[in-house]
Amino acid sequence: MKKGICLLSAIPCRRDPSHKSEMVTQLLWGDLFQVQEDKGDWFNIIISADGYETWVDKKQVNIISEAQYEVYNTGNKELVVNLLSYVNFRDDKMPLVLGSTLRRVDKVSFQGECSGVDDSPSHLMEIAMQYLNAPYLWGGKTPFGIDCSGFTQMVFKHCGVQLKRDASQQAEQGEMIPFIEQAQFGDLAFFEDYNTDSGVLTDNEGRPESRRITHVGIILDNRTIIHASGKVKGDTLDHEGIFSKSTGGYTHKLRFIKRVL
């Protein structure tokens, strides 16, 4: 099985092998993957960190040897903690975004700030707040566009916790917290969509639907949640769900809370 690495700032990963297909996630600098299928101009890959299966354009990734993959996968690595940094690689200067994996074995020249993982509350808050006001982008994982589960995955990456890619997958991780009163800073809250006009759970076409996890956010102090919905922002959380300050109504119905730290 071929192995590869992302050596660009951010690469779109598609549901199907076509540039017209929806972007479902992204590879950031330093992300490793395994190739499952070689099809024309596309690779079907499994992202090594979270096991996510997707398609990438062959021209945007680098294939490496098994030996290189093992060195990169087991060698020292740090995470970029600046909103935007730079790396000099093969005589090219490339921008790196927050959360990129800097693998020192690449012997590149790095301009910015990076650190190892840190699961302290202060570090979690510091990283989360760097994404504040980032626009919502389906499949996005950067401060220039991010979705709800991409946001939680990237924040917890800095804390040494590898979350799965989608909210429904992340909902299967961690320890269940039975009551909102027992929630702590850094817990994950999971939600269903909530139609504020009718009070009925609906799917994307407005049909009644129940018990499908569609949203996730990080609980902060004082029953506040930070999440990506329109943009990364803070809203009020209670037993009912997320109360949006901007709309003056509930946007997501609370299902349950999980602890992963």
C-alpha positions in Angstrom: 0.0 0.0 0.0 1.4 3.4 -1.0 2.0 6.0 1.7 2.0 9.8 1.4 2.3 13.1 3.1 0.7 16.6 2.5 3.3 19.2 1.8 1.0 22.0 0.9 -0.9 24.4 3.2 -4.3 22.8 2.9 -5.6 20.3 0.3 -9.3 19.7 -0.3 -10.4 16.1 0.1 -13.5 15.1 -1.9 -16.3 12.6 -1.5 -15.8 11.4 -5.0 -12.9 11.6 -7.5 -13.9 14.9 -9.1 -13.2 18.5 -8.4 -16.9 19.1 -8.7 -17.5 16.7 -5.8 -18.1 18.2 -2.3 -15.2 18.8 0.0 -15.6 16.5 3.1 -12.3 17.3 4.9 -8.9 18.7 4.3 -5.3 17.6 4.6 -3.0 20.1 6.3 0.8 20.3 6.0 2.4 17.3 7.6 -0.7 15.0 7.5 0.1 11.4 6.6 -2.1 9.0 4.6 -2.3 5.6 3.0 -3.4 5.1 -0.6 -6.3 2.5 -1.0 -7.0 3.0 -4.7 -5.3 4.7 -7.7 -7.9 6.0 -10.2 -6.9 8.3 -13.0 -5.8 11.6 -11.5 -7.0 10.7 -8.1 -6.0 8.7 -5.0 -8.6 7.2 -2.7 -6.8 7.5 0.7 -7.2 6.8 4.4 -6.0 9.7 6.6 -3.6 8.1 9.1 -4.6 10.3 12.1 -8.3 9.7 12.1 -9.0 6.9 9.6 -11.1 9.0 7.4 -11.6 7.8 3.8 -11.6 10.3 1.0 -10.3 11.3 -2.4 -7.4 13.7 -3.2 -5.9 15.0 -6.4 -2.6 13.2 -7.1 -0.9 16.5 -8.1 -1.4 17.9 -4.6 0.2 15.2 -2.5 3.6 13.5 -2.2 4.1 9.8 -2.2 6.9 8.6 0.2 8.5 5.3 0.9 7.5 2.9 3.7 10.7 3.8 5.5 10.0 7.5 5.2 6.4 7.0 6.4 7.6 5.2 9.5 10.2 7.9 10.3 7.7 10.6 9.8 5.0 8.8 11.8 7.2 8.0 14.8 9.6 10.9 14.7 9.4 14.1 16.7 6.6 16.5 15.7 5.2 19.7 16.9 2.0 21.7 16.0 1.9 25.2 14.6 0.2 27.4 17.1 0.2 30.7 15.1 -2.7 31.7 13.0 -0.3 31.8 10.1 3.3 30.7 9.9 5.8 29.9 7.1 8.1 27.1 6.2 11.0 27.2 3.7 10.9 23.9 1.9 12.9 23.0 -1.3 13.6 26.7 -1.9 9.9 27.6 -1.7 8.3 29.6 1.1 4.9 28.2 2.0 2.3 29.4 4.5 1.3 27.0 7.3 -2.0 27.4 9.1 -2.8 26.8 12.8 -2.8 23.1 13.6 -0.4 22.0 10.9 2.0 19.2 11.9 5.6 20.2 11.7 7.7 17.1 11.4 11.3 18.0 12.2 12.6 15.1 10.2 11.8 17.2 7.1 14.7 19.5 8.0 12.9 22.5 6.9 13.3 26.1 8.0 10.3 27.2 10.1 9.2 30.8 10.8 6.6 31.0 13.5 5.7 29.4 16.8 5.1 25.7 17.4 4.7 23.4 20.5 4.0 19.9 21.6 0.6 18.8 22.8 -0.7 20.3 26.0 -4.0 19.2 27.6 -4.2 22.1 30.1 -7.4 24.2 30.1 -5.5 27.3 29.4 -4.0 25.8 26.2 -7.3 24.5 25.0 -8.9 28.0 25.5 -5.9 29.7 23.8 -6.2 27.4 20.7 -10.0 27.6 20.5 -10.0 31.4 20.7 -7.7 31.6 17.7 -10.4 30.1 15.6 -13.0 32.7 16.9 -14.9 34.3 14.0 -13.5 31.8 11.4 -16.2 31.4 8.7 -18.1 28.2 8.5 -17.0 25.9 5.7 -18.3 22.4 5.1 -15.2 20.1 5.3 -12.9 22.9 6.4 -10.2 22.6 9.1 -8.4 26.0 9.0 -9.0 29.4 10.5 -10.0 30.6 7.0 -12.9 28.1 6.9 -14.0 25.3 9.3 -17.0 23.2 10.2 -18.2 22.1 13.6 -16.4 18.8 13.9 -13.3 20.2 12.1 -13.1 22.8 14.8 -13.4 20.4 17.7 -10.9 18.0 16.0 -8.3 20.7 15.5 -8.6 22.1 19.0 -8.3 18.7 20.7 -5.4 17.8 18.4 -3.4 20.4 20.3 -4.4 18.7 23.5 -3.2 15.3 22.4 -6.6 13.9 21.8 -7.3 12.4 18.4 -11.0 12.9 17.6 -12.7 11.3 14.6 -13.6 13.6 11.7 -17.4 13.8 11.7 -19.7 14.8 14.6 -21.5 11.5 14.5 -18.2 9.7 14.8 -16.9 11.9 17.6 -20.2 11.2 19.5 -19.0 7.6 19.9 -15.8 8.6 21.7 -15.3 9.6 25.4 -17.2 9.2 28.6 -20.9 10.0 28.8 -21.9 12.8 31.2 -25.5 12.2 32.4 -26.4 15.7 33.5 -25.5 19.2 32.1 -24.8 20.3 35.7 -21.9 17.8 35.8 -20.4 19.2 32.6 -16.9 20.7 32.8 -14.7 23.0 30.8 -13.6 21.2 27.7 -16.5 18.7 27.5 -18.0 18.1 24.1 -21.8 18.7 23.6 -23.6 16.9 20.8 -26.8 18.1 19.1 -29.6 17.4 16.6 -30.8 20.1 14.3 -33.7 22.1 15.6 -36.3 23.8 13.5 -37.1 26.9 15.6 -40.3 27.7 13.6 -42.0 24.4 14.2 -40.1 22.9 17.1 -39.6 19.7 15.1 -36.4 18.0 14.3 -35.9 17.9 10.5 -33.5 16.7 7.9 -31.9 18.8 5.2 -35.1 18.7 3.1 -37.4 19.7 6.0 -38.8 16.2 6.7 -39.2 15.0 10.3 -36.2 13.2 11.6 -35.0 12.1 15.0 -31.9 11.2 16.9 -29.2 12.0 14.3 -26.1 13.8 15.5 -25.5 16.8 13.3 -23.5 19.2 15.4 -20.8 19.4 18.1 -19.2 22.1 20.2 -16.9 22.7 23.2 -18.4 23.6 26.6 -16.7 26.6 28.3 -17.4 28.2 31.6 -20.8 29.5 32.8 -22.8 27.3 30.5 -21.3 28.8 27.4 -20.4 26.8 24.3 -18.0 27.7 21.5 -18.9 26.1 18.2 -18.8 26.6 14.4 -22.2 27.6 13.1 -22.1 30.4 10.5 -18.8 31.2 12.1 -16.9 30.1 15.2 -18.6 31.8 18.1 -19.8 31.6 21.6 -23.4 31.0 22.5 -25.5 30.0 25.5 -26.0 26.4 26.4 -28.8 24.9 28.5 -30.9 21.7 28.9 -32.8 22.6 25.7 -29.7 23.2 23.5 -27.9 26.1 22.0 -29.6 29.5 22.3 -28.2 31.8 19.6 -27.5 35.4 20.6 -27.8 36.6 17.0 -31.1 35.0 16.2 -32.7 35.1 19.6 -33.8 31.4 19.4 -32.7 27.8 19.7 -30.7 26.5 16.8 -29.6 23.0 18.0 -31.3 20.5 20.3 -28.9 19.0 23.0 -28.6 15.2 22.8 -25.8 14.4 25.3 -22.4 15.5 26.6 -19.1 13.5 26.4 -15.8 13.9 28.2 -12.6 13.2 26.2 -10.0 15.0 28.3 
